[in-house]
Each structure stands twice: as structure tokens, then as C-alpha cells.
Amino acid sequence: MRIGINGYEAVVPRFGFDRKTGLPLRVGSGEVSFELLKYLSEIDNKNEYSVFLPVKPSADMPGESKNFKYVVFHAKKLWTLIGLSMKSKNYKLDVFFSPTHYLPFMTNAPSVISILDVSYLKFPQAFKRKDLYMLKYWGGFSIKKAKAIITISKSSRDDIIRSYHVPGDKVKVVYPGIKKDLRFKIKDLSMETLKKKFGIESPYILFVGTLQPRKNIIRLIEAFSLLKEQGIKNEELQLVVVGRKGWMYEEILDAPAKYNVREKVKFLDSVEDSDLPSLYKNALCFCLPSLYEGFGLPVLEAMQYGCPVVTSNVSSLPEAGGDAALYFDPENVQDIVRSLKLITENSKLREELIKKGYEQAAKFSWEKSAKQTLQILEEVAKK
């Protein structure tokens, strides 16, 4: 079988490149695209792959082999919609896979797309006008054109079916994996080293994610400010927010001053992947208060490194956390306060969640995701 793949998202990152390594800083669909390409190249040596790229593959991309080749070409504009349409038609393919919302305008093979979520429909005000237009209209075209749609949770599957009125059997759930290879790069930083490197001076609650309205960080900061009023025992507690600036982030950065906790909230916007495990391991807990998530990978990453998790009880987050997390209503600040107080002061609860978290995280792997994705591609090719 000859498989064509749109590799754009894996090599053109939204947040640029790491200054030290020169590698792409991938999040969301970029990370999904990269991991699927990596593991498809490892598990499948019988099918032939043509991976279309707008630039040369970065050093961490899978190496070429007899059945895994890159097709690098440039287009003046609209690389996927027009450029990839023109290029891919020269290749005889049995199935075409775009691990992003978008398909080329034309393909000479049945196609499959991957959609992480439809947050742009639920929170349109949180998106730039240009991005919203593309997601709504080009994304809508791609959804209709595709023979199958892969998404990352049952919650997202229900949203796609409901929003676009597509048949249920057209939308498949393939859970993402977690980056287990981080374990081999852990620096295992002590609390003392974290203090020197990042200025973290006390026990802390951790958040990891892009700074944008949907992540609900302002309510988290407000809830953190109210912990003292709830009689929290640890007066030195900090809130550490790890994440790059996304969009509409100004109010988030202003929130600590607004709620009189400016000295207790630490924003870290450039943390290496190899440092993240230590930040998870040393935290009292990890909190993800998102209003909506396609899946919520940081929940599993925290669990993988022995960090107890408190998170929202909406969208796909209960799927990610299972019975290994403590849940709250993300729109109820007092409920967030209650959960944070409970988990920071109850060591027995933290130990129970850590144990359950290891078991929950072990259920998800990118190898498993790649095998399920390949099965869907093979099914579409045979129709």
C-alpha cells in the first residue's frame, strides 16, 4: 500500500525553534504529527510512505528508508491547499493522510484527516479572525471531503458529529500517547537547583500549557489567591505557570497583580523538555483548569512523573484522568479553591493519586496510537 502524508505540522512549529537545539517547538497537532510519523516509520516496514514537507526534515524526524521517503518542495502560498494538491497528484497513492484539520484542495486518493478538537466553534472569541476563518471553512471542506476523521477523545468525536452532522462511523477515536522518551533525558533537578534555575523558592502548584483564554488560567490565579482565606496551612506556597504566550495572554500576565499575589506567581515561558519531569516531580500537584480540551496530554505527563493531578470535570479531561485525578467545575472559583486546598493539605490523597496516576499513564503510548492509525488508513484504502 502506498501512503501519502502531509508532514507540514511536524516541521513548521507555531512557536518557532529551540534556541539551543534548533529543533521545532511542537505543541498540539504539531506534536501529534511528529509522533505519528516517528512511530509509523518504526512499526510498519511493508507499506510505502511519501511524506510531503515544505522544508527539509529537522534532525529529530525519522530517517529515510527503503519504504519511508520525504518529498520536500516549496510553494509560494497556501502550501497545503494548492501546493500539495499540485505535487501529490504526481504520486500514485492508495490513501492520503493529513494529521491536521486541512486537506489539499485535490487528492488522487481517498483521504483521512486528524482533528484534535473543535474549540474554535465553542470559543470563537479566543481565536484570531484569520485562523477562525480557516478552521471553519477550510476545515469544514476537509471534514466533508475526508473518508475518515481521526480524533483524540470520545468527547471530541461527539462534538465533531454534532457540529458537522457527519455519520458516526466516519469519526474514529485514537487516543494520543505520551512522550516516554523524556525519561531518558531527565536531569532530575533538586528543589535547590530549581530555585537557582527558575527562581522557585517554595512548594508549588504547577500549570503547564499555552497561555490563552481557553486554559482558564485567570480563574486558577484567582483561586490561588483565595487559598489563604480558606485557611491553607502552607503560607509559602507558589503557583508556577509554565507555557509560551499564545494569544490574548495580556490579562493572564496581569492577573497576579490584580489578585494581590504577584510575588507568589511565577511565569516560566522557556522550559526545556528535559526540565519538565523535574518540575512535575517536585510539585505538590499539577492543576489544569481548562474550559475545553481535545484530550489534555499534560494530565498524563504529570501522572507519568508522579505528580498528583487536579483538573476540570468537562470535555475530554475525565477521559484522560480516569479515576486518577481530582476534578472540579472550571467555572466555579470556589470549587477550584476547594480542590487545591484538599490536595495540597492531604498527603494521603496525594499518595493515592500518584499511585493511580502511574497506572493511568501506562495505558497510553504513541506506538499504540500509530498502530490504530495505520489500521484506519488500511481500511480506507481497501474501500
C-alpha positions in Angstrom: 0.0 0.0 0.0 1.2 3.5 -0.9 0.5 6.1 1.8 0.9 9.8 1.4 1.2 12.0 4.5 1.0 15.8 4.9 4.0 16.4 7.2 3.6 20.2 7.4 2.7 20.4 11.1 5.6 18.3 12.1 8.3 20.7 10.7 6.6 24.2 10.8 6.0 24.9 14.5 3.7 27.6 15.8 6.2 28.7 18.4 9.4 28.6 16.4 12.6 26.6 17.2 14.6 25.8 20.3 17.5 28.2 20.6 19.9 25.5 21.7 19.0 22.5 19.6 17.4 24.2 16.6 14.6 21.7 16.8 10.9 22.7 16.3 8.9 23.6 19.4 5.9 21.4 18.8 2.5 21.5 20.6 -0.9 20.2 19.7 -1.2 19.0 16.2 2.5 19.5 15.6 3.3 17.0 18.4 0.7 14.6 17.2 2.0 14.7 13.6 5.6 14.2 14.7 4.9 11.3 17.0 2.7 9.5 14.5 5.4 9.9 11.7 8.1 8.7 14.1 6.2 5.5 15.2 4.7 4.7 11.8 8.2 4.6 10.4 9.2 2.2 13.2 6.2 -0.2 13.2 5.5 -0.5 9.5 8.0 -1.9 7.1 5.6 -3.3 4.5 3.8 -0.2 3.2 5.4 2.7 1.2 5.3 6.2 2.6 5.7 9.5 0.9 5.9 12.3 3.5 5.3 15.7 1.9 7.2 18.6 3.6 7.6 22.4 2.9 11.1 22.4 4.3 13.9 19.8 4.9 13.1 17.4 7.8 14.5 18.5 11.2 17.2 16.4 12.8 14.8 14.6 15.1 12.5 13.5 12.3 12.6 9.7 11.3 15.4 8.8 8.9 14.5 7.8 5.4 14.5 4.1 4.5 13.5 1.9 1.6 9.8 2.4 2.3 9.9 5.8 4.0 10.7 8.8 1.9 10.4 12.6 2.2 9.2 14.8 -0.7 10.4 18.3 0.0 9.0 21.1 -2.1 8.2 24.8 -1.8 5.0 26.7 -2.7 4.6 30.5 -2.9 1.4 30.4 -0.9 -1.2 28.1 0.6 1.2 25.2 0.7 -1.3 22.5 1.8 -4.4 23.7 -0.1 -2.8 24.4 -3.5 0.9 23.4 -3.5 0.3 20.0 -2.0 -2.6 19.5 -4.4 -0.3 20.0 -7.4 2.6 17.9 -6.0 0.7 14.9 -4.7 -1.2 14.3 -7.9 2.1 13.1 -9.4 2.3 10.3 -6.9 0.1 7.2 -7.2 -1.3 6.7 -3.7 -3.7 4.3 -2.1 -4.6 6.6 0.7 -3.7 10.2 1.8 -3.4 11.2 5.5 -3.3 14.7 6.8 -2.7 14.7 10.6 -4.2 18.2 10.8 -7.6 19.9 10.1 -6.8 20.6 6.5 -6.7 18.6 3.2 -5.3 19.7 -0.1 -8.0 21.0 -2.5 -7.4 17.9 -4.7 -6.1 14.5 -3.9 -5.9 11.5 -6.2 -6.6 9.0 -3.3 -9.2 8.6 -0.6 -8.2 10.8 2.3 -8.1 10.8 6.1 -7.7 13.8 8.4 -7.0 14.2 12.1 -8.9 16.8 14.2 -7.9 17.3 17.8 -10.9 19.3 18.9 -13.5 21.9 17.8 -12.6 24.6 20.4 -12.8 27.2 17.6 -16.6 26.6 17.5 -17.0 26.7 21.2 -14.7 29.7 21.9 -14.5 31.7 18.6 -13.6 34.8 20.5 -10.4 33.2 21.6 -9.1 32.8 18.0 -7.6 35.3 15.5 -10.0 36.1 12.7 -7.8 34.6 10.0 -7.3 31.3 12.0 -11.0 31.1 12.7 -11.9 31.6 9.1 -9.5 28.8 8.0 -10.7 26.4 10.7 -14.4 27.0 9.9 -14.4 26.9 6.2 -11.3 25.1 5.0 -11.7 22.7 8.0 -15.3 22.2 7.0 -14.4 21.4 3.5 -11.8 18.9 4.7 -14.3 17.2 7.0 -16.7 16.7 4.1 -14.0 15.5 1.7 -12.3 13.0 4.0 -13.4 9.4 4.0 -12.5 9.1 7.7 -11.8 11.5 10.5 -9.5 10.6 13.4 -9.9 12.5 16.7 -8.3 12.1 20.1 -11.2 11.5 22.5 -14.8 10.4 22.7 -15.7 13.9 23.8 -14.2 15.4 20.6 -15.8 12.7 18.5 -19.2 13.7 19.8 -18.5 17.4 19.2 -17.5 16.7 15.6 -20.5 14.6 14.8 -22.9 17.1 16.5 -21.3 20.2 14.9 -20.8 18.9 11.3 -23.6 16.3 11.1 -21.3 13.6 9.8 -22.1 9.9 10.2 -20.8 8.4 13.5 -18.9 5.6 11.7 -16.8 8.2 9.9 -15.2 9.5 13.1 -12.7 7.3 14.8 -11.1 7.8 18.2 -7.4 7.2 18.6 -6.0 8.3 21.9 -2.6 10.1 21.8 0.4 8.8 23.6 2.8 10.5 26.0 6.5 11.2 25.4 8.0 8.4 27.4 11.4 9.1 25.9 11.6 12.1 28.2 12.6 9.6 30.9 16.0 9.1 29.3 16.7 12.9 29.3 15.7 13.7 32.9 18.2 15.9 34.6 16.5 15.1 37.9 16.8 18.6 39.3 16.6 19.0 43.0 14.4 21.7 44.6 17.5 23.6 45.4 18.5 23.5 41.7 15.0 24.5 40.6 15.3 27.5 42.9 18.6 28.6 41.3 17.5 28.0 37.7 13.9 29.2 37.8 13.5 31.2 40.9 11.1 28.8 42.5 11.6 29.4 46.2 8.9 27.3 47.9 6.4 24.4 47.5 4.4 25.0 44.4 1.3 24.2 42.4 2.1 23.6 38.7 0.4 24.5 35.5 1.7 23.6 32.0 0.1 24.8 28.8 -0.1 27.6 26.3 -1.2 31.0 27.7 -4.6 31.5 26.1 -8.1 32.2 27.4 -9.4 28.6 27.0 -6.9 27.4 29.6 -8.7 29.4 32.2 -5.5 30.5 34.0 -7.0 33.7 35.3 -9.5 31.7 37.4 -6.7 29.5 38.6 -4.8 32.6 39.8 -7.9 33.9 41.5 -8.4 30.6 43.2 -4.8 30.5 44.3 -5.2 34.0 45.8 -8.2 32.8 47.9 -6.4 29.8 49.4 -5.2 31.9 52.3 -8.8 32.9 53.1 -9.6 29.2 53.2 -7.0 28.7 55.9 -4.3 26.9 53.9 -1.5 25.8 56.2 1.4 26.5 53.9 1.9 30.2 53.7 4.9 29.9 51.4 3.0 28.1 48.6 3.7 29.3 45.0 1.9 28.9 41.7 4.2 28.1 38.8 2.8 28.7 35.3 4.9 27.0 32.5 3.9 27.9 29.0 4.6 30.0 26.0 2.5 33.1 25.1 -0.3 32.1 22.8 -2.9 34.7 22.1 -4.9 37.1 24.3 -2.5 36.5 27.1 -2.1 40.0 28.4 -4.9 39.6 31.1 -3.3 36.4 32.2 0.0 38.1 32.9 -1.8 41.0 34.7 -3.9 38.7 36.9 -1.4 38.1 39.7 -1.2 41.9 40.4 -5.0 42.1 40.2 -5.4 39.4 42.9 -2.5 40.6 45.0 -0.3 37.5 44.5 2.3 39.0 42.2 5.2 37.7 44.4 3.7 34.2 44.6 3.0 33.5 40.9 6.0 32.6 38.6 5.7 32.6 34.8 8.2 30.4 33.0 8.0 30.7 29.2 11.1 28.8 28.1 11.4 25.5 29.8 13.3 22.7 28.1 11.6 19.3 27.7 14.3 17.7 29.8 13.5 20.0 32.7 9.7 19.4 32.7 9.9 16.0 34.5 11.7 17.6 37.5 9.1 20.4 37.6 6.4 17.7 37.7 8.2 15.6 40.3 8.8 18.4 42.8 5.3 20.0 42.6 2.7 19.5 45.3 0.2 19.0 42.4 -0.5 19.7 38.8 -3.6 21.8 38.0 -5.2 22.1 34.5 -8.4 24.2 34.8 -9.2 24.3 31.1 -12.7 25.1 29.9 -12.2 22.7 27.0 -9.6 20.2 25.8 -9.4 17.8 22.9 -7.6 15.5 25.3 -5.2 17.1 27.8 -1.8 15.4 27.4 -0.2 17.4 30.3 -2.5 15.4 32.7 -0.9 12.2 31.7 2.6 13.7 31.6 2.2 14.8 35.2 1.0 11.4 36.2 3.9 9.7 34.4 6.3 11.6 36.7 4.5 11.0 40.0 2.6 14.4 40.2 -0.9 14.3 41.6 -3.5 15.9 39.3 -6.4 18.2 39.9 -8.3 19.2 36.7 -11.6 20.3 35.1 -14.6 17.9 35.0 -15.5 19.0 31.4 -14.9 17.9 27.8 -12.3 15.1 27.5 -10.4 15.6 30.7 -12.2 12.9 32.7 -11.2 10.5 29.8 -7.5 11.5 30.2 -7.5 11.4 34.0 -9.8 8.5 34.7 -10.1 7.7 38.4 -6.5 9.0 39.0 -7.4 12.7 39.3 -9.4 15.1 41.5 -12.0 17.1 39.5 -13.6 20.5 39.8 -16.0 22.8 38.0 -13.7 25.1 36.0 -16.2 28.0 36.0 -16.6 27.8 39.8 -13.6 29.5 41.5 -14.6 28.3 44.9 -14.7 24.7 43.6 -11.2 25.2 42.3 -10.1 26.5 45.7 -11.7 23.5 47.5 -9.8 21.0 45.3 -6.5 22.8 45.6 -6.8 23.1 49.4 -7.7 19.4 49.7 -4.9 18.1 47.5 -2.2 20.4 48.9 -3.0 19.6 52.6 -3.9 15.9 52.3 -0.7 13.8 51.8 -2.5 10.5 51.9 -4.7 11.7 49.0 -1.7 12.8 47.0 0.0 9.4 47.5 -3.2 7.6 46.3 -3.5 9.8 43.2 0.2 9.3 42.4 -0.2 5.5 42.5 -3.3 5.6 40.4 -1.6 8.1 38.1 1.2 5.8 37.2 -1.4 3.1 36.2 -3.4 5.6 34.1 -0.4 7.0 32.2 0.8 3.4 31.4 -2.4 2.9 29.3 -1.3 5.4 26.6 1.5 5.1 24.1 2.4 6.6 20.7 3.2 3.1 19.4 -0.4 2.1 20.2 -1.7 5.3 18.5 0.3 4.6 15.4 -0.9 1.0 15.1 -4.5 2.2 15.4 -4.0 5.0 12.9 -2.4 2.6 10.4 -5.4 0.2 10.7 -7.7 3.1 9.8 -5.6 4.1 6.8 -5.6 0.5 5.6 -9.4 0.2 6.0 -9.9 3.4 4.0 -7.6 2.3 1.2 -9.5 -1.0 0.8 -12.9 0.7 0.4 
